[in-house]
Amino acid sequence: MYGGNAGRATTRADAARLGTRFLVFPQPSFIPGYERPESVWISTPLGGVTAGPADRRMYVVDPVGVKLPYQYPYLPPYRGPACPPVPPGPDGHFDQLPVGTREFQAAHVFACVRRVLDICESYWGEEIPWFFQPTQERLEIVPQIDWDNAQSGFGFLELGEERVRSDPQPFALNFDAVAHEVGHLVLFGAMGVPRREPPRDYFAYHEAVSDFIALLSLLHFDIALDLILRRTRGNLLLTNEFDRFAELSDEKEVRRFNHSLKMADVGPEVHDLSKPFAGALFDTLIEIYQLLLFERGLSDLDPRRFWNLRSELSEEQLEQEFSASLVDYERRHFAAKAALEEARDVLGDTLLGSWRRLDPTQLTYADAAEALVRTAETGAARRFADRFEACFAWRGVLQAPEQMQWLSTP
């Protein structure tokens, strides 16, 4: 009898350690293949997410009627009329809510925020505090207001809707848009808030890194990994949802990663200025992925040769060259998937690790890129450090090394 009771207690404890289950759309449901949400686990133990949803780090409040966007001195907590907090199901999970309901939307945005925070903290190695503590202990999440934008700030994350389509889509159901805003909060929490006006590069860096955190987070969805790789047959240079940030329709997105913009090609506006740095991060991810494919016999193209090709061939020719190099892709899909997961984690570990080397009050692009290279050189990613240096030099963020070995054909 004692053993049986102990067994049941252990089972309950194990179930709690698994976390809490939600349904999340990795990409907007109008994109083929993403019509249904994916079941995901967040780290908050079962029973730790209460009606709202809410846990010890964040809570959802869904206003009734008109709520203006937060702007100092108008800050959380929201005190107006609100919808009833969304309770968990009888099993303590939130994956039973009908898609398309206001309750589902509230649970969806909560799960998106928590999942991105979980992913970032797994790379950071410890809890990332909110930058607005101790003034406010928890993040307030507002799933929908009458506004065509989304923002995060001192104690809040609130979302309007995109109005590009004939049927406007809530940003609360757009994982990329939510993940981008969480990226800003994570950066502030990990690096601190500048105490004086920082250089313009700092704001552009925030935009670039927040975009890239959204991309890294997307690659933690199993369905996204499978769809992206199978659609491109492993060639991630082909245009797909992988490099389209915050898709608003089948033909439009907020920003793209796969482009050839260099520092000399962009202006001082922070979103424009962010593009070469985000592009360099994307290049590095692709470079490491291609190198792993080559080392494992999944591709005939050594990425060190890729830089010569990039100077000589058009983007269309490069795509054809890489597609032709892939070896029996259909049979090797899961091996390619493992390579992409490893490249994702190399970038995640190195990017977040580099924040410990940066001072936000005087951050420049060169400093940030140098921190990435140094973090790679001194950590588990040391054999990929030259890939970081090469990609950021090609974009004009770093000065090209005198010994351009990474441009030579082996």
ABEGO torsion letter per residue (X at the ends): XAAAAAAAAAAAAAAAAAEBBBBBBABBAABBGAABBBBBBBABBBGABBBOBBBAABBBBBBBEBBBBBBOABBOBBABBBBBBBBBBAAGBAAABBBGBAAAAAAAAAAAAAAAAAAAAAAAGBBBBBAAOAABABBBBBABBBBABBBBBBGBBBBBBBAABABBBBAAABAAAAAAAAAAAAAAAAAEBBABBBBAAAAAAAAAAAAAAAAAAAAABAAAAAAAAAAAGGBAABBBAAABBGBABAABBABBABBABBAAABBABAAAAAAAAAAAAAAAAAAAAAAAAAAAGABABBAAAAAAAAAABBAAAAAAAAAAABBGAAAAAAAAAAAAAAAAAAAAAAAAAAAAABBAAABBAAAAAAAAAAAAAABAAAAAAAAAAAAAAAAGABBBBABBAAABBX
